[in-house]
Amino acid sequence: MSGGKDKKAIEEGEFDQLKGRGKPLKQDDLSHVPEDLRMGYRLLKNSGFLPEELQINKELVTLRDLIKSCDSESEKKRLEKKLTEKELRLRMLIEKRGIKKSPVYRQYRHKLDRLSQR
């Protein structure tokens, strides 16, 4: 919409039924993201894109939870094998993309290590 159309739509009440009307917009806490990457991060996040490293990390957490609650030894071994494969894939991505060389990685390394051990 152009500026004139927006104003007309507002005057005609076309936006009156929108969820959250009159409330402040929720702001993302991006303090953990380097300033020069925040806009790109926000665009990717809003589009539903999750970098492969983060997707794998989520899968690792899920696999560990499944292993903890698994009763079947054969299923547990299958899940542990899958966990090992995902951990290896994550390490390969980190190496390939040079993530360990980034100052942000060094700053948050202990937190990332703790997450991957859950």
N, C-alpha and C positions, 0 to 999 in steps of 0.2 A: 504494500500500500504506500502511496505517496503521502506527504504531509497533509495535503488538503483532504484527502479521503479519510485519513486517520481522524482528523478533527471532526469531520462530518459524522463518522461512525460513532465517535464518543458522544457527540451531541444527540444523536438518535438513540443512544443507549444500547448499542450493539455489543458493548463489552460489559454491561452491567451484571450479567449472569455468570461471568467467569469465576472459577474457583479461586479463592484467595483475594478477591476484590477488596481493596482498601487496606490490605495487610502489607507489611514490608516484604520484599523479596528475600528469600533465604540465601544467605551468602555462603559460598563454599570456603572452608578454611584451607587455603593453599599455601600456608606459611611453610610447609614441608617441601614445597616445590620451588626450585630456584626461580627467581623473578623472570629471567629471560625465557623460561619454559612454560610459564603459567597460562598464557593465552592458548598455546598449542594443547596443553594438558586439558584445559577447559573445553576446547573444541572436541577433542577425542572423547572425553568423558560424556559430554552432552550427546554425542552421536552414538553412544553405547559401545565404543571401541575399547577393548581392554588389551594392552600389550601382552604378547605371548608369555613374557616372564611373570606377569601378575596372574594370568590365567593358570599357568602351571603351579604357581604358589598356592592359589586357591584349591587346585586339585590335590596338592600335597597335604594340605590341612584336612580335606575330606577323606583322603585315603588313610591318613593316620587315625582319624576318628573311626573309620570302618574297621581297621585292624584291631583297635582297642576293644571294639564291641563284637568282634567275630568269634563265633563258637566253633566253627568248622576249621580244622587244621589245614585241609586242602585249600579252602577258600582263603584262609589267612596267608598261606604261602603264595597264592596267586596274587593277592593284593600287595604283599611285600615285594614281589617281583615287579609289579607295576609301579610301586613307589620308587624302587631303585631306578627304574627306567626314567621316570619323571625327574628324579633328582639329577640324574646324569644329563638329561636334556637341558635342565635349568643351568647346570654348570657350563655346558657347552655354549648356551646362548650368552651367558655372562662373559665368557672368554671371547667369543666371536665379536661381540659388540663393544668390547673394551670397557665394560661397565665398571670393573674393579679399578680402573685408572681414573675414574671421575672423582672429583673432590666430594661430591654429594654421596657417592657410595662409601667413601672412607668415613665420612661424617656419620652415616647411618648404618654402617656395617654391623655393629653389635646388635642393633634392632632387627635387621634382616636375618642375621644368624639365629636369633632367638625365635623369630617367626617360623623359620624353616625347621626348627627342632620340635615344634608343637605337635 
